[in-house]
Amino acid sequence: GQLKLYVDGKLVAKSSSFNASYYDIGIDRPFRIGFGQTDYFAGKIADVRVYNRSLTARQVRLLFSQKPQ
């Protein structure tokens, strides 16, 4: 019921509570990161991971600690 954004293993933002069943995230086009409806990210992203489940804060920290720096 809440989205959380981690950067370099640290929580940097979180959404207010919401009912996830109200949002359809199914898409019929390629998944794009950094593209919005009116703007886009103009930079470089070194490591992106997408999971089919929620990760705990501990799991995020562990994954980041195992990543080559």
GIHULIN-V301004 format. One record per residue. N is the residue number from 0. RES is the residue in three letters. D_FIRST is the distance of its C-alpha to the first C-alpha in Angstrom with 1 decimal. Layout:
n,res,d_first
N,RES,D_FIRST
N,RES,D_FIRST
This chain:
n,res,d_first
0,GLY,0.0
1,GLN,3.8
2,LEU,7.0
3,LYS,10.1
4,LEU,13.6
5,TYR,16.5
6,VAL,20.1
7,ASP,22.8
8,GLY,20.6
9,LYS,19.5
10,LEU,16.3
11,VAL,17.3
12,ALA,14.4
13,LYS,10.7
14,SER,8.9
15,SER,8.3
16,SER,5.3
17,PHE,5.1
18,ASN,5.6
19,ALA,5.9
20,SER,9.2
21,TYR,10.6
22,TYR,11.1
23,ASP,13.9
24,ILE,14.2
25,GLY,17.4
26,ILE,20.4
27,ASP,24.1
28,ARG,25.2
29,PRO,25.2
30,PHE,22.1
31,ARG,23.0
32,ILE,21.7
33,GLY,22.9
34,PHE,23.8
35,GLY,22.5
36,GLN,24.0
37,THR,26.5
38,ASP,26.5
39,TYR,26.3
40,PHE,26.2
41,ALA,29.9
42,GLY,29.9
43,LYS,29.5
44,ILE,26.6
45,ALA,27.9
46,ASP,25.2
47,VAL,22.1
48,ARG,20.2
49,VAL,17.7
50,TYR,16.3
51,ASN,15.2
52,ARG,12.7
53,SER,10.6
54,LEU,13.1
55,THR,13.4
56,ALA,15.0
57,ARG,18.2
58,GLN,18.2
59,VAL,17.9
60,ARG,20.7
61,LEU,22.8
62,LEU,22.5
63,PHE,23.6
64,SER,26.4
65,GLN,27.8
66,LYS,27.9
67,PRO,31.4
68,GLN,31.6
